[in-house]
Amino acid sequence: MTGILKLAYKLLVNDKAKFTALLVGITFAVFLMIAMTSLFAGVLNRASATVINLGASMWVMDPAVQTVANTIGIPDYTLTRREVSRASSGRCRCIREPPW
């Protein structure tokens, strides 16, 4: 097997144009993968910035809300309901799981 690998290495390295094209192609592919990963991380960071930077200890939402951009006002009388008061006192962990 070492003879075949030695032959493949000599064929690849001795042809300078082919070797340069291979290195440029691999470098460009790695650059594209890093750029797309960074773009995805940036989109996730911006999408979660509203929830993270709010600084509230509890997130109460209307069940009809699909995204953070949709704001449906919650009436004041809902904040005195038993579920919300239990959650704010620490006996209940969450009222509704986030949709994501």
C-alpha positions as CSV (number, residue, x, y, z in Angstrom):
1,M,0.0,0.0,0.0
2,T,2.9,2.4,0.6
3,G,3.9,2.1,-3.0
4,I,0.5,3.3,-4.2
5,L,0.5,6.2,-1.8
6,K,4.0,7.2,-2.8
7,L,3.0,7.2,-6.4
8,A,-0.1,9.2,-5.7
9,Y,1.9,11.8,-3.8
10,K,4.5,12.1,-6.6
11,L,1.7,12.5,-9.2
12,L,0.0,15.2,-7.1
13,V,3.1,17.2,-6.1
14,N,5.0,17.1,-9.4
15,D,2.1,18.7,-11.3
16,K,2.3,22.3,-9.9
17,A,-0.9,23.6,-11.6
18,K,-3.0,20.6,-10.3
19,F,-1.5,20.9,-6.8
20,T,-2.2,24.7,-6.7
21,A,-5.7,24.3,-8.0
22,L,-6.4,21.6,-5.3
23,L,-5.1,23.9,-2.5
24,V,-7.1,26.8,-3.8
25,G,-10.2,24.7,-4.0
26,I,-9.8,23.2,-0.5
27,T,-9.1,26.7,0.9
28,F,-12.2,28.1,-0.7
29,A,-14.4,25.2,0.5
30,V,-13.2,25.7,4.1
31,F,-13.8,29.5,3.8
32,L,-17.4,28.9,2.6
33,M,-18.1,26.5,5.5
34,I,-16.7,28.9,8.1
35,A,-18.7,31.8,6.5
36,M,-22.0,29.9,6.5
37,T,-21.5,28.7,10.1
38,S,-20.8,32.3,11.2
39,L,-23.8,33.6,9.3
40,F,-26.0,31.0,11.0
41,A,-24.7,31.8,14.4
42,G,-25.3,35.5,13.7
43,V,-28.9,34.9,12.7
44,L,-29.5,32.9,15.8
45,N,-27.9,35.6,18.0
46,R,-30.0,38.4,16.5
47,A,-33.2,36.3,16.7
48,S,-32.7,35.6,20.4
49,A,-31.4,39.1,21.4
50,T,-34.9,40.3,22.3
51,V,-35.5,37.5,24.7
52,I,-32.0,37.5,26.2
53,N,-31.7,41.3,26.6
54,L,-35.1,41.8,28.2
55,G,-33.7,40.8,31.6
56,A,-37.0,39.5,32.9
57,S,-37.0,36.5,35.3
58,M,-40.2,35.2,33.7
59,W,-41.6,35.3,30.2
60,V,-45.4,35.4,30.0
61,M,-46.9,35.2,26.6
62,D,-50.3,34.9,25.0
63,P,-50.8,31.4,23.6
64,A,-51.6,32.9,20.1
65,V,-48.1,34.4,19.8
66,Q,-45.9,32.6,17.2
67,T,-42.8,34.8,17.3
68,V,-41.4,37.6,19.4
69,A,-42.2,40.1,16.6
70,N,-45.9,39.4,17.1
71,T,-47.0,41.3,20.2
72,I,-50.4,40.6,21.6
73,G,-51.1,42.6,24.7
74,I,-52.1,40.6,27.8
75,P,-54.8,42.2,30.0
76,D,-53.8,43.2,33.5
77,Y,-56.4,40.8,35.1
78,T,-54.4,37.8,33.7
79,L,-51.4,38.7,35.9
80,T,-53.5,38.0,39.0
81,R,-54.5,34.5,37.9
82,R,-53.5,31.6,40.1
83,E,-50.9,30.2,37.6
84,V,-49.0,33.4,37.2
85,S,-48.9,34.1,41.0
86,R,-47.7,30.6,41.7
87,A,-45.0,30.9,39.0
88,S,-43.8,34.2,40.3
89,S,-43.6,32.9,43.9
90,G,-41.3,30.1,42.7
91,R,-43.6,27.1,43.3
92,C,-44.2,26.6,39.5
93,R,-41.4,26.5,37.0
94,C,-43.2,27.7,33.8
95,I,-46.6,28.6,32.5
96,R,-46.1,27.7,28.8
97,E,-43.1,26.3,27.0
98,P,-41.7,28.6,24.3
99,P,-42.7,27.5,20.8
100,W,-39.1,27.0,19.6
